[in-house]
């Protein structure tokens, strides 16, 4: 008697098993064999069990999981566990063995019966209007719940740090994929506002100014704990991901450029542009916290400059709905807002430092985002023409990046 189903949910990071039904002494061996069979066809070491539809597991089933952990010698997580099944893990002590937390064990509500209207994109995620008071941020297909859990923690950290973001009140599934619900009426992205106009008007130039002030507010925040990852470590991983495209000496030059950036503990948003900034009743709100970290503000300033100025011919149109000449106007007003129009700070502002950072991030863009092979080849060619020959000057500038 089988009484269970075991399927594999696609994920780029982990092997995620979706388990349904009951696991007891009558089918524990079948359960074990099914896991072994699917493991044989997958090379990923970290394993996640999505237990949203698991109604019961006996000690025989628990022994299967324990044996699997010993065999794999890797991380095993159980997510979306119902309160009933959670109680079994709690009584048996398996909470400590598998690191199950109450955050992910309350069960995830499915809202697939609701219809949502797409209202924008934020990063690689879609934002839907569910009803007059609720929006849904939906993760791409194949995203595992650990990603959602991590962002929920980041959202709380950002809110407590004073960043204008909303606290989510629920993680959900929508048509088979994970999402986060927010209570947010009357919301649109700044890019959506831009799309309705041919040219920037005074209102949108003021939006740019306010975006600069908001970015400065982000950079004034220092988290009280180490919830957020270090930006420099994240970018160090990007450098390593560039090995298929660059020579060894070029990789070393990237490392040198990255390592001279002064350390800092401020919040770094990660991908700051008008497509990621929402407007609610004329107030700017951030809801995408998937890339925030701790580090030097230059990581935001350089990446934003890259979008609006140095790579505006293709990035700005895609992300902001602005043509290059309009994008530069938007950036100019944003940087004025960043310094709050303080003439002394504007005089001291050295755009060459931000340009240097933008050049570094342009080289790393194939590792940061999914882009076409055509753009990758162009960026590498540009780097060999402009970035690497000027590496000593760029390193000198980045070493002065103190904003």
Secondary structure, 3 states (H helix, E strand, C coil): CCCEEEEEECCCCCEEEEEEEEECCCCHHHHHHHHHHHHCCCCCCCEEEEEEEEEEECHHHHHHHHHHHHHHCCCEEEECCCHHHHHHHHHHCHHHHHCCCHHHCCCCEECCCCCCEEEEEECCEEEEEEECCEEEEECCCCCCHHHHHHHHHHHHHHHHCCCCECCCCEEEEECCEEEEEEECCCEEEHHHHHHCCCCCCHHHHHHHHHHHHHHHHHHCCECCCCCCCEHHHHHHHHHHHCCCCCCHHHHHHHHHHHHCCCCCCEEECCCCCCCCEEEECCEEEECCCCCCEEECCHHHHHHHHHHHHHCCCCHHHHHHCCCHHHHHHHHHHHHHHHCCCCHHHHHHCCHHHHHHHHHHHHHHHHHHCCCCHHHHHHHHHHHHHHHHHHHHHHHHHHCCCCC
